Amino acid sequence: MSHHIKGKSRSQATFFPEVLDDFVSTENPVRVIDVFVDELDLSALGFQGVVPKDTGRPNYHPAMLLKLYLYGYLNRIQSSRRLEKEANRNVELMWLTERLAPDFKTIADFRKNNGKGIKQCCRTFIDFCRQMNMFSDALVAIDGSKFKASNNKSKNYTPRKLQASMDRVEKHIARYLSQLDEVDLNEQVTDTTPIEEKLVWLKARLSELKQLKEKVEAHPDKQISMTDPDSRLLKTTAMERKVCYNVQSAVDCKHHLIVAHEVTNTTDRNQLCRMGKQAQTALKNDEITVLADKGYFSSKDIVEAQDAGMTPLVPNFDTSGSEKKGIFNKTLFQYDAEKNIYICPAKQELTPRGQVTDKGLLYRSYSCSVKLCRVCSMKPKCTKNASPRKIRRWENADRIERMTHLLESKPDSMVIRQKTVEHPFGTIKLWMGATHLLTRRFKGVSIEMNLHVLAYNLKRMISIFGVSGLIKALMARSY
């Protein structure tokens, strides 16, 4: 006698409940998607096809397609082809779409043609979260995350890479030419047609590479991606570079909700103020505190953020290279604000010696007297030049120093930043799987990230309030 649980016979008739609603429990997250989309004014948000045309074949309502996509991004099904399959076999999706099953082309076109509406939908949900007092702390963390683009590394070209390819082709050409010379010199009766054909191809390839190199060198970024022209070769780790996008995010430190995001193809530098302003707009609060890592440190950008009303906290890092040169670092020179002088490690005073402008920034120069510098025993450790060591101080350096002192008084700030901002995009990348972005160009990638962020924020709110609680809140509030 078997003690295992036995299944039903496949030939036995089955009577499913006539009401599809019986298959979806009251605590199923799919009900949140249904209520959220039904409460939206899709026409005002910019979705196409809300008002049907009088003639022609009827179209699917954008609400149904938006629900389909939100379900897909919440359940790791981002592909339009996979969504088409799931719509025909997934009971939850049958309930959500009322048994409508559009083909993959219709699904893909909806995402492509409704970028504005999807972006506004993402912002609308942030407005709802703000109305729910989710951002009471006004503390956000900013960081960038690299997402692999739909562009193979072999289809990305830089001057260095093209020069290496040209050198390799020229080396092959020289080798084949030497083989032809050897045949002529020995007067051998040999068929050289294969070699000549290879030479023709190699010379044509060399000409193509030269033309491509001219285009790359003329490009502002000094690189070209062939499959996705907007993607760029960026450093992802200390030893690795990938063709990708750098997605910026501003994350609320209390509940880890993404309040603002933007798709870029550059480094994190000079992104602090721009992302901070987007966070201010989303939170409707100018007096926010912004945490960022040292990759965002830019004195000019930090001052602009302060002028915008926010309080940035960004750790400084030394890029002078003084230690490698074997001389004193600038940090060893102490500034006396009352006397407006610097004190060097030898306890000598460096007094103001005029002003200088560098890259649009105004600096004041400080140096010691020539007589004192010549007789100083520490001069070899201070400068390698015959003239005295010069120290430059930016006109707004005091504002950077105040920020540094404030950051030092809050030693847990960078720990909070890491725990906050690493979580959301780590979750999104897990949902994506070990793959690249499905769309291309800034427009397509931005739409894809809007859907990812909206799905993530929905998931977070479900975790905080539960399905029933969030549904009540969505139905009770006007957004």
Secondary structure by P-SEA (a helix, b strand, c coil): cccccccccccbbbbcccccccccccccaaaaaaaaaaaccccccccccccccccccccccaaaaaaaaaaaaacccccaaaaaaaaaccaaaaaaaccccccaaaaaaaaaacaaaaaaaaaaaaaaaaaaccccccbbbbbbbbbbccccccccccaaaaaaaaaaaaaaaaaaaaaaaaaaaacccccaaaaaaaaaaaaaaaaaaaaaaaaaaacccccccccccccccccccccccccccbbbbbbccccccccbbbbbccccccaaaaaaaaaaaaacccbbbbbbccccccaaaaaaaaaabbbbbbbbbbccccccccccccccccccccccbbbccccccccccbbbbcccbbbbbbbccaaaaaacccccccccccccbbbbbccaaaaaaaaaaaaaaccaaaaaaaaccccaaaaaaaaacccccccccaaaaaaaaaaaaaaaaaaaaaaaccaaaaaaaaaaccc
